[in-house]
């Protein structure tokens, strides 16, 4: 697993910038994606993938402990669909 700090270190090294500049750039990218998704827009990064928003309607469910019927509230979540280049890179034999 790679955490944000490790990703910042990679970006700083790859771009030959400071960790502070890399962290600011990464934060700006994440903020940009978040703002677009909040507006209901897709974010397409050609070769990497597409971030999109999925809305789920309110539904009915059951409490497994009591069997009582419950209402599951409507929700919105983010989705990611990998692009062809990313899929190919992940499936490349070494």
Secondary structure, DSSP 4 states (H G I P E B T S, - for coil): ---HHHHHHHHHHHHT--HHHHHHHHHHHHHHHHHHHHTT--EEETTTEEEEEEEE--EEEE-TTT--EEEEPPEEEEEEEE-HHHHHHHT---
